[in-house]
Amino acid sequence: MDEQQKSSHPGMAQPNDSMLTRESWKIFQIMAEFVEGFERLAQIKPSVSIFGSARTPPDHPYYTLGEEIAMALSEAGFSVVSGGGPGIMEAANKGAFAGKSPSIGLNIALPFEQIANPYQDISLNFRHFFSRKVMFVKYASAYVVLPGGFGTLDELAEILTLVQTKKTRRIPIILVHKPFWQGLLQWFEHTLVKEKVIAAKDMQLIQLVDSPNEVVDAIFSHYETRRFEPSPEEKERLMDL
């Protein structure tokens, strides 16, 4: 079938010039998100990205735990990066905001409005999940993951995939609150490893802890024999995220 036949095929949608133009111009919006993110986040290192449910209320123990972890990290000299919204994200920003290091929120525009929490020294706004995800990874010295839903699992799977495939450097990936995560890790081990869709050594990418002190200790332990700053080879790798 030649191009003329394709364009006139009755079952094939015809391109809309205005929609094509709009999508072409979309690339500039995407570029702007990356440029602003790179410019504003390049100086926050070392930083730790914290994830968890947006639905966690302030009176919940997970919220308190997130706040305490962020405070401990901030006092230890780490900038803290969260998704900028409510729940665990707010707890992370709140704890960091009270500490000595910057509190950063990477806010996302959603069909149901996400309201930015007020505890952000640096606040960035994104329309695209993929550009926001790059910012979570590119400057992170560690990932700390508290209980959460699909969005939290998405970020966890993203960093595990990037480290496993060596598209980014090896950083601590720390799951907080053993009772919440143990079932998932057991499934990883008893199903994914058993079915050989991941390697047994991939389980070593994950650490499971319960307290703020354990989080801080796990990060410093990882960097005992290396710098927080990526090596030249790792910097090249991060350019291709």
QUIDAQUI-V756801 format. One record per residue. N is the residue number from 1. RES is the residue in one small letter. SS is DSSP state (H for helix, E for strand, L for the rest). PSI is psi in radians with two decimals (NA if undefined). NEAR is the number of other ideal C-beta (glycine too) atoms within 8 Angstrom. Layout:
N,RES,SS,PSI,NEAR
N,RES,SS,PSI,NEAR
//
This chain:
1,m,L,2.15,4
2,d,L,3.06,5
3,e,H,-0.65,5
4,q,H,-0.73,6
5,q,H,-0.70,8
6,k,H,-0.78,9
7,s,H,-0.39,8
8,s,H,0.07,6
9,h,L,2.23,8
10,p,L,-0.40,4
11,g,L,0.06,3
12,m,L,2.21,7
13,a,L,2.43,3
14,q,L,2.47,5
15,p,L,2.50,6
16,n,L,2.09,6
17,d,H,-0.73,6
18,s,H,-0.66,6
19,m,H,-0.72,8
20,l,H,-0.73,9
21,t,H,-0.75,8
22,r,H,-0.73,8
23,e,H,-0.62,7
24,s,H,-0.74,7
25,w,H,-0.34,8
26,k,H,-0.50,8
27,i,H,-0.55,7
28,f,H,-0.61,7
29,q,H,-0.73,9
30,i,H,-0.76,10
31,m,H,-0.72,8
32,a,H,-0.68,8
33,e,H,-0.76,13
34,f,H,-0.79,10
35,v,H,-0.82,8
36,e,H,-0.73,9
37,g,H,-0.81,14
38,f,H,-0.76,9
39,e,H,-0.69,7
40,r,H,-0.37,9
41,l,H,-0.20,15
42,a,L,-0.42,8
43,q,L,0.11,5
44,i,L,-0.01,11
45,k,L,2.60,10
46,p,L,2.61,9
47,s,E,2.77,14
48,v,E,2.25,15
49,s,E,2.26,13
50,i,E,2.35,16
51,f,E,2.74,16
52,g,L,3.08,16
53,s,L,2.40,12
54,a,L,-0.20,12
55,r,L,0.02,7
56,t,L,2.09,13
57,p,L,2.77,7
58,p,L,-0.37,6
59,d,L,0.14,4
60,h,L,2.52,8
61,p,H,-0.56,5
62,y,H,-0.65,14
63,y,H,-0.82,15
64,t,H,-0.75,9
65,l,H,-0.76,13
66,g,H,-0.73,16
67,e,H,-0.75,12
68,e,H,-0.70,10
69,i,H,-0.80,16
70,a,H,-0.71,19
71,m,H,-0.78,13
72,a,H,-0.72,13
73,l,H,-0.73,18
74,s,H,-0.77,17
75,e,H,-0.47,9
76,a,L,-0.05,8
77,g,L,0.18,7
78,f,L,2.25,13
79,s,E,2.56,14
80,v,E,2.23,19
81,v,E,2.26,16
82,s,E,3.13,18
83,g,L,-0.03,12
84,g,L,-0.09,15
85,g,L,-2.67,15
86,p,L,-2.99,9
87,g,L,-2.41,13
88,i,H,-0.57,18
89,m,H,-0.80,17
90,e,H,-0.74,14
91,a,H,-0.76,18
92,a,H,-0.81,17
93,n,H,-0.67,18
94,k,H,-0.80,13
95,g,H,-0.75,18
96,a,H,-0.67,18
97,f,H,-0.56,10
98,a,H,-0.22,7
99,g,L,-2.91,13
100,k,L,-0.13,5
101,s,L,2.80,12
102,p,L,2.56,9
103,s,E,2.12,19
104,i,E,2.36,18
105,g,E,2.18,18
106,l,E,1.54,14
107,n,E,2.61,13
108,i,E,2.39,13
109,a,L,2.16,8
110,l,L,2.77,6
111,p,L,-0.68,2
112,f,L,2.17,4
113,e,L,2.23,5
114,q,L,2.11,12
115,i,L,2.19,6
116,a,L,2.35,11
117,n,L,2.76,13
118,p,L,0.19,4
119,y,L,0.85,10
120,q,L,2.13,13
121,d,L,-0.63,6
122,i,E,2.19,11
123,s,E,2.09,9
124,l,E,2.61,14
125,n,E,2.29,8
126,f,E,2.57,14
127,r,L,-0.31,7
128,h,L,2.22,8
129,f,H,-0.67,7
130,f,H,-0.67,6
131,s,H,-0.64,12
132,r,H,-0.71,13
133,k,H,-0.68,10
134,v,H,-0.70,11
135,m,H,-0.58,14
136,f,H,-0.65,11
137,v,H,-0.76,13
138,k,H,-0.68,10
139,y,L,0.15,10
140,a,E,2.36,12
141,s,E,-0.24,12
142,a,E,2.74,14
143,y,E,2.25,14
144,v,E,2.13,13
145,v,E,1.97,14
146,l,L,3.00,16
147,p,L,2.36,12
148,g,L,-3.11,12
149,g,L,-2.47,7
150,f,H,-0.75,5
151,g,H,-0.71,10
152,t,H,-0.77,14
153,l,H,-0.63,9
154,d,H,-0.81,8
155,e,H,-0.67,14
156,l,H,-0.83,13
157,a,H,-0.64,8
158,e,H,-0.88,10
159,i,H,-0.61,13
160,l,H,-0.74,12
161,t,H,-0.77,9
162,l,H,-0.71,11
163,v,H,-0.77,14
164,q,H,-0.71,9
165,t,L,0.05,6
166,k,L,0.48,6
167,k,L,-0.26,9
168,t,L,2.97,11
169,r,L,2.83,9
170,r,L,2.08,4
171,i,L,2.78,12
172,p,E,2.32,10
173,i,E,1.85,14
174,i,E,2.08,15
175,l,E,2.32,12
176,v,E,2.29,13
177,h,L,1.58,11
178,k,H,-0.78,8
179,p,H,-0.55,5
180,f,H,-0.69,6
181,w,H,-0.29,12
182,q,H,-0.66,9
183,g,H,-0.72,6
184,l,H,-0.76,7
185,l,H,-0.61,12
186,q,H,-0.69,8
187,w,H,-0.72,9
188,f,H,-0.88,11
189,e,H,-0.77,10
190,h,H,-0.33,7
191,t,H,-0.99,8
192,l,H,-0.81,9
193,v,H,-0.78,13
194,k,L,-0.69,7
195,e,L,-0.04,6
196,k,L,0.55,6
197,v,L,-0.24,4
198,i,L,2.83,9
199,a,L,2.68,6
200,a,H,-0.61,5
201,k,H,-0.35,5
202,d,H,-0.43,10
203,m,H,-0.39,11
204,q,H,-0.16,5
205,l,H,-0.32,9
206,i,E,2.39,10
207,q,E,2.53,8
208,l,E,2.11,9
209,v,E,3.07,11
210,d,L,-0.39,6
211,s,L,2.78,6
212,p,H,-0.72,10
213,n,H,-0.67,7
214,e,H,-0.64,9
215,v,H,-0.91,15
216,v,H,-0.78,11
217,d,H,-0.70,8
218,a,H,-0.66,13
219,i,H,-0.83,15
220,f,H,-0.60,9
221,s,H,-0.70,7
222,h,H,-0.60,9
223,y,L,0.28,10
224,e,L,-0.63,6
225,t,L,0.24,3
226,r,L,2.88,5
227,r,L,2.76,5
228,f,L,-0.58,6
229,e,L,2.32,6
230,p,L,2.58,7
231,s,L,2.89,9
232,p,H,-0.71,6
233,e,H,-0.70,6
234,e,H,-0.63,9
235,k,H,-0.69,9
236,e,H,-0.71,8
237,r,H,-0.71,11
238,l,H,-0.39,11
239,m,L,-0.37,6
240,d,L,0.30,6
241,l,L,NA,9
//
